[in-house]
Amino acid sequence: MTSEPPSPPPRRRPGGRTSRIRTQVLDAVRAELGERGYDGLTLDAVAARAGVHRATVYRRWRDVGGLLTDLFEATGDDDWQPQDTGSLQGDLAALNHENQAAMTARPSTAAALIAASFRSEEAARGLRRLWEDRYARCEVIVSRAVRRGELPPNTDARRLLLAATAPLYHQLVLLRMPPDPGLPEHAARAAALAASAGAFATSPADDA
Amino acid sequence: MTSEPPSPPPRRRPGGRTSRIRTQVLDAVRAELGERGYDGLTLDAVAARAGVHRATVYRRWRDVGGLLTDLFEATGDDDWQPQDTGSLQGDLAALNHENQAAMTARPSTAAALIAASFRSEEAARGLRRLWEDRYARCEVIVSRAVRRGELPPNTDARRLLLAATAPLYHQLVLLRMPPDPGLPEHAARAAALAASAGAFATSPADDA
């Protein structure tokens, strides 16, 4: 793996040829990763699948690390927002359902990217940034619940989100158990109950 | 990676030469994994570090997968039990403290084994069995709490243990965040509060 970063692919011309090639290449990276995993990911296979000249792929993305870095950047560069269902438990359950669906799709890009993060420094960095951005976007779930009076204002949003979402990933990725269809709702309910009981209050007064 | 399983190393003579060699070799595997990770793990390096003839290592363990399979077997073959602190929250916090200490040791065999499980089928299988055994042993935490009257008898032990322990692994392994010294206690408290609020009751009557 090279330590020199690949030249950043130009990507500010939506609809242009550059942008079209990037879309084709990153779609091919997703498909190759999902089907073959990190070990099967090569620039030649990506170029062939994308129908893009291999010299273009080598010049713009340089190596597998460059492809992964750009894939994470493109994945995070969307307008995703958590669903607004009208209740804390509903919002957390919707988030867990989305996560479980992404992790159990066949093939699953999400699962392949997590696996790749144990193989490639670029993937580990890209995934860390992506999670960080996603958890930040999810904080609105907590602020909405505070506005509705479901939670006290001093709720630690990050710890509440961690409690609600971690069980599903732990079970699928680390324990490698089959998906439990009831877990998205169940983990959301447990986190919401703990939150109502003051488990995520941050001030010492509320933390007794 | 060979698909043929390695010949099982003979290991029923505690204190004998066979047992001593196994201990030396598995200690060397732990050290090599912790220092160099899966990519640096070779039978030659393990033999050299263990001070055991490489022909012996090749004959008994065959390949890296054989070493990992035996390491997981040896790791699970202990008398580990969760601490009995006298309360549900205390027991869960003690468990989380142990897990966080194991994951943040430098080098950490636990972290190296998790990373290896994304590289080797043998490691993935070994880790799955090890987790399964550990969670089964931890169910006593819940049955003690039921006996003390802290929890209703129909508590889903596995889901409660998952809720209590998942946040720590999620944060360290998947989100790759620095260890949060308050998280072991905090996640234990959140799970215990959710349990008190009926989040892990299994019968429909208690699940309203």
Contacts between the chains, C-beta under 8 A, distances in Angstrom:
chain1	res1	chain2	res2	distance
A	114	B	174	6.7
A	115	B	118	5.2
A	117	B	176	7.9
A	118	B	115	5.2
A	118	B	118	3.9
A	118	B	119	7.1
A	119	B	118	7.1
A	119	B	119	7.5
A	124	B	176	6.5
A	127	B	176	7.6
A	128	B	175	7.0
A	128	B	176	5.0
A	131	B	174	7.2
A	131	B	175	5.1
A	132	B	175	7.7
A	135	B	175	7.8
A	159	B	167	7.7
A	159	B	183	7.9
A	159	B	186	6.4
A	159	B	190	7.6
A	162	B	167	4.8
A	162	B	170	6.4
A	162	B	171	6.4
A	163	B	163	7.1
A	163	B	167	5.7
A	163	B	187	6.9
A	163	B	190	5.3
A	165	B	170	7.4
A	166	B	166	3.9
A	166	B	167	4.5
A	166	B	169	7.4
A	166	B	170	3.6
A	166	B	171	7.6
A	167	B	159	7.7
A	167	B	162	4.8
A	167	B	163	5.7
A	167	B	166	4.5
A	169	B	166	7.4
A	169	B	170	5.6
A	169	B	174	5.8
A	170	B	162	6.4
A	170	B	165	7.4
A	170	B	166	3.6
A	170	B	169	5.6
A	170	B	170	6.0
A	171	B	162	6.4
A	171	B	166	7.6
A	173	B	174	6.6
A	174	B	114	6.7
A	174	B	131	7.2
A	174	B	169	5.8
A	174	B	173	6.6
A	174	B	174	8.0
A	175	B	128	7.0
A	175	B	131	5.1
A	175	B	132	7.7
A	175	B	135	7.8
A	176	B	117	7.9
A	176	B	124	6.4
A	176	B	127	7.6
A	176	B	128	5.0
A	183	B	159	7.9
A	186	B	159	6.4
A	186	B	199	7.9
A	187	B	163	6.9
A	189	B	199	6.1
A	190	B	159	7.6
A	190	B	163	5.4
A	190	B	191	7.7
A	190	B	194	4.4
A	190	B	199	3.9
A	190	B	200	6.9
A	191	B	190	7.7
A	191	B	194	7.2
A	193	B	193	7.6
A	193	B	194	4.9
A	193	B	197	4.2
A	193	B	198	7.2
A	193	B	199	4.6
A	194	B	190	4.4
A	194	B	191	7.2
A	194	B	193	4.8
A	194	B	194	4.0
A	194	B	197	7.2
A	194	B	199	7.2
A	196	B	197	7.1
A	197	B	193	4.1
A	197	B	194	7.2
A	197	B	196	7.1
A	197	B	197	5.4
A	198	B	193	7.2
A	199	B	186	7.9
A	199	B	189	6.1
A	199	B	190	3.9
A	199	B	193	4.6
A	199	B	194	7.1
A	200	B	190	6.9
